[in-house]
Amino acid sequence: MMKWLLRLVREDDAATAVEYAVLLALILAVVVGAVGKFGSETGGLWGGIDDQLSGTRFGGN
């Protein structure tokens, strides 16, 4: 049992996998936050353009 615990403590593979998982989670959190922020800002931009185009011959109806 003691040899198994010592081997578990010395191995770096599990720690490396956990580090990569944490790094990936942080990157995904930043990406989701950026998409949310810029998505709401550009939504207003495209809505304004749509309103401006609705009064022209390109606006349909």
C-alpha positions as CSV (number, residue, x, y, z in Angstrom):
1,M,0.0,0.0,0.0
2,M,2.8,2.4,0.9
3,K,4.6,1.8,-2.4
4,W,1.4,2.5,-4.3
5,L,0.9,5.8,-2.5
6,L,4.5,6.8,-3.1
7,R,4.2,6.0,-6.8
8,L,0.9,8.0,-7.0
9,V,2.6,11.0,-5.5
10,R,5.6,10.8,-7.8
11,E,3.6,10.5,-11.1
12,D,3.2,13.7,-13.0
13,D,0.7,12.5,-15.6
14,A,-2.4,13.1,-13.6
15,A,-1.3,16.6,-12.4
16,T,-0.6,17.6,-16.0
17,A,-4.0,16.5,-17.2
18,V,-5.7,18.5,-14.4
19,E,-3.6,21.5,-15.3
20,Y,-4.6,21.3,-18.9
21,A,-8.3,20.9,-17.9
22,V,-8.1,24.0,-15.7
23,L,-6.4,26.0,-18.4
24,L,-9.0,24.9,-21.0
25,A,-11.8,25.9,-18.6
26,L,-10.3,29.3,-18.1
27,I,-9.9,29.8,-21.9
28,L,-13.5,28.8,-22.5
29,A,-14.8,31.2,-19.8
30,V,-12.9,34.1,-21.5
31,V,-14.3,33.1,-24.9
32,V,-17.9,32.8,-23.6
33,G,-17.6,36.2,-21.8
34,A,-16.1,37.9,-24.9
35,V,-18.8,36.5,-27.2
36,G,-21.5,37.6,-24.8
37,K,-20.1,41.1,-24.5
38,F,-19.4,41.7,-28.2
39,G,-22.6,39.9,-29.2
40,S,-24.8,42.3,-27.2
41,E,-22.9,45.3,-28.5
42,T,-23.1,44.3,-32.2
43,G,-26.7,43.3,-31.8
44,G,-27.5,47.0,-31.2
45,L,-25.4,47.9,-34.2
46,W,-27.1,45.6,-36.6
47,G,-30.5,46.6,-35.2
48,G,-29.7,50.3,-36.0
49,I,-28.6,49.4,-39.5
50,D,-31.8,47.4,-40.0
51,D,-33.9,50.4,-38.9
52,Q,-32.0,52.7,-41.3
53,L,-32.4,50.3,-44.3
54,S,-36.2,49.8,-43.7
55,G,-36.7,53.4,-45.0
56,T,-34.9,52.8,-48.3
57,R,-35.7,50.8,-51.4
58,F,-33.6,47.9,-49.9
59,G,-35.8,47.6,-46.9
60,G,-38.4,45.4,-48.6
61,N,-42.2,46.0,-48.2
